[in-house]
Amino acid sequence: MSEPHPDPSGDAGHPPLEAAPAWAGVRRGPLAEGEWIRLVDTKGRRHNFELTPGKRFFSNRGHIEHDDLIGREEGFAVTSSVGGEYVVFRPLLSEFVVSMPRGAAVVYPKDSAQIVAMVDVFPGAHVIEAGVGSGALTCSLLRAVGPTGRVISYERREEFADVAHRNVTQFFGGDHPAWDLRVGDLVEGLQETGERADRVVLDMLAPWECVDDVADALLPGGIVCAYVATTTQLSRVTETLRAHGGFTEPRAWESLVRDWHVEGLAVRPGHSMTGHTAFLVTARRMAPGEQAPAKKRRPAPGAYGVDYSGPRPPDLPPQVISEAYDAR
Ligand SMILES: C[S@@+](CC[C@H](N)C(=O)[O-])C[C@H]1O[C@@H](n2cnc3c(N)ncnc32)[C@H](O)[C@@H]1O
């Protein structure tokens, strides 16, 4: 049974909700000129575009007039000039970041969600991130800190900073009050400003090069998080954090998300999934002069032995350094 045609106020007897605040990156009410919308066809193909009066959206299934979409409440179905069917919504943050223009690889929504939750990014938090790349993670961080927080985003490459600025501004529909985008190197920026933060998120090739300065910037109890794509990066950043001595034992993990096919009696995992995006490593900053107690467990035989060339945790017994690694 189809629902009755919506009341133009959209409230069907309920008092209307106020407009969502600009810094939320969400709009309510009828679709307006200049907004980005997302059409999804019956095969799941997605099309994002900006609503412009007088323009037409074209696909292999004919066209749709933008004017036929402007002024309607999102969440409706439309049919194109040759019978193609689409549903129309405003894009969610998780949809926007995987379809926006990219300068560099983005943090995927499943990982942004992990970062916001596990790095405990709270309203009002002061967060420093580097690099900003295309601005995908920035959008999630800004949403989480809200208008009273602060996200300082360092990006070495001006052309990427420009892409990120366009993306973030498009998502929030203007400048976000908590955002401070800086073109430059993170370490140089931290050394120049001496600024402090509750959280530092590193998405870059060599996060281990920043550990000393990040440790100086983090408040006691603050959290550093590194997002790295390869096992060699994972090892190096984890060992560098451990060797620093001013952090708790690092935690390393990845998240795998598997969709399910649910149809009558055919309920099974989906055939495809994103196998790997990146690893996450987090550690908490101890207070100045404080060290977390050393791990009681002896490292695996040879883990830091003669074949290992990275940073070693402090105070390893000599025999641990001299033995060979045996993966069995
Ligand atoms: C993978 S991209 C970041 C993607 C971004 N987090 C996103 O979600 O869209 C890595 C970026 O880090 C930048 N970068 C690398 N080292 C840096 C440093 N020390 N300071 C500032 N930016 C750095 C690179 O220029 C690159 O744009």
The ligand as a Gaussian input file, in Angstrom:
#p B3LYP/6-31G(d) Opt

LIG

0 1
 C       46.159000       9.333000       2.465000
 S       46.185000      11.077000       2.439000
 C       45.084000      11.540000       3.740000
 C       43.636000      11.245000       3.426000
 C       42.652000      11.893000       4.373000
 N       42.834000      11.458000       5.739000
 C       41.220000      11.674000       3.934000
 O       40.464000      10.989000       4.644000
 O       40.808000      12.172000       2.888000
 C       47.758000      11.400000       3.134000
 C       48.122000      12.875000       3.065000
 O       49.105000      13.166000       4.030000
 C       49.894000      14.235000       3.552000
 N       51.097000      14.249000       4.415000
 C       52.040000      13.288000       4.500000
 N       52.936000      13.602000       5.456000
 C       52.547000      14.796000       5.986000
 C       53.055000      15.632000       7.011000
 N       54.154000      15.306000       7.697000
 N       52.422000      16.780000       7.302000
 C       51.293000      17.130000       6.610000
 N       50.758000      16.373000       5.630000
 C       51.374000      15.209000       5.315000
 C       50.076000      13.882000       2.087000
 O       50.405000      15.009000       1.307000
 C       48.704000      13.300000       1.728000
 O       47.858000      14.267000       1.169000

